[in-house]
Amino acid sequence: MLDIKKIRNDFPILSREVNNKPLIYFDNAATSQKPISVINSLTEFYSKYNSNVHRGVHTLSMESTDLFEEARNRVAKFINSKNSESIIWTRNSTEGINLVSNSWGRKNIQPGDEILVTAMEHHSNLVPWQILADINKAKLVILPINNDGTLNLDEIDTFINSKTKIVSAVHMSNSLGTINPIQELCSKAHKVGAKFMLDGAQSVPHIPTDVADIDCDFLVFSGHKMLGPTGIGVLYVKPEILEEMDPFLTGGEMVLEVSYEKAKWNELPMKFEAGTPNIADAIALGEAIVYLENIGMQNIRNHEIELTEYALSKFKSLDKLTLFGPLDPLIRGGILSFHSEDIHPHDIGTFLDHEGIAIRTGHHCTMPLIRSLNIPATSRASFYIYNTKDEIDYFINTLGNAIRYFTDVK
Amino acid sequence: MYDIEELYQEIIIDHSRNPRNFGKLDTANKTAEGYNPLCGDQITLYIELKDKLINKIKFSGSGCAISKASASLMTEAINQKTESEAIIIFNNFRQMITKTTDEDYDSDILGDLEILKGVSAFPARIKCATLAWHALKSILDNNNQEISTE
């Protein structure tokens, strides 16, 4: 059991009020709140260590480089990557996927090859592959889903075939909460000689992630969804693949030697980090990881299973709502997406906000998925380590009031 | 702190549940689409324009309470108005909702539309209230393509 009261005290924003009500933050799938240690890390860096990395011989530069690389080592350890050269700093998951589709993809995808993604991908794991398929004359194939929001694996061996060169799949759906059987997808991809890329934007912050165990070739995730600052993300690439990849962005930092005619690439991982990197935010992400590790990722997962199970049972008391995604909390994260025939999600969102509750409404950057459900948008509540059953009670109660407010004749 | 009743006035809820002039207009000679990709709201506006007079007007589509009520109230307000009268109503409505300048709007011109005034306190919902109006503007500007509030 987590000491939620103690955890909540570490997050200054949780003590503020919204519309004269205590803030209930249920928009964690969009971005998480930050503990004081992460906030302090940012001010400490700029107050004591600020200078560029990998460049100077002066003390500040060496100290900031040490902190920066220490953060990289922390990330590597956190996802059980054997070496830290496999950890490339990006801005976010989106940039990581674009890096892979541009660098690895353009070089390795041949005309007629197939790229497989699932029907529940975020736009960030769909649009880059659409563009790559278009440029390299390959075929983008979509793995369908079942009515309960799980992947339809009935014909998986037809979908992953000898033409498949890469399978890129989301671990935890940001719209449905579904946790996908990625191990199975990964081993099937490898069996036909395809690469496997994992979108961990929603999963890495909430469930233990072990790249050695999964055996994925690529993994992306975003710092801001796991207690870290915005603007810093991670791309993990298996070392042997990274060696063969060309740089994505070029310029300073990523070169070893430059003449007016040509350049020689720097060693890994700097080869993929052109320009001055996001030093302060990378270091603060390292602090976020320290915070998560102190609590323990399995403890976090257990807490969220408990919250999800509780919320799913409470949802049954509400009429007129359709809940999406699987009902088994063991194959779903703390993400609850729902829709009412009679009330538009934006009206629900405004009503809840008035009572201090922050949820997300809209298509959650999964437009094709939401359209396939034949609805314009959904309302989404998503949990994290600092959320409680009391908050869920208040949320369900307020949601009931919203339904009555908009459907009963006043 | 705001009051939720300021936004969802009884008349707004009524218009959103029972929108007036709702449905397709077969005699329309002008149509325009309004689309808000952020929330998936979509409306189609149909106008039968007769010698610069808005002789008939209807709308169809789906959206939140605010966008539906605004579209419904708009059709009532501009029915049987000339194009230039409609533009004056449009400008006053926009002024009330977005408060882009210090200039005030004319209550008399807006009439019932003034109950949407509360939307101006909800920046995230202004696009909902203006969706139908942008479709109207594109018809009045003779530019009948799909328009988007994004």
Interface residues (C-beta under 8 A of the other chain):
Chain A: N19 N20 I343 H344 P345 H346 D347 T350 F351 H354 T361 G362 H363 M367 I370 I375 P376 A377 Y405 F406 K410
Chain B: M1 Y2 I4 L7 Y8 E10 I13 P37 L38 C39 G40 D41 Q42 S62 G63 C64 A65 I66 F122 A124 R125 C128
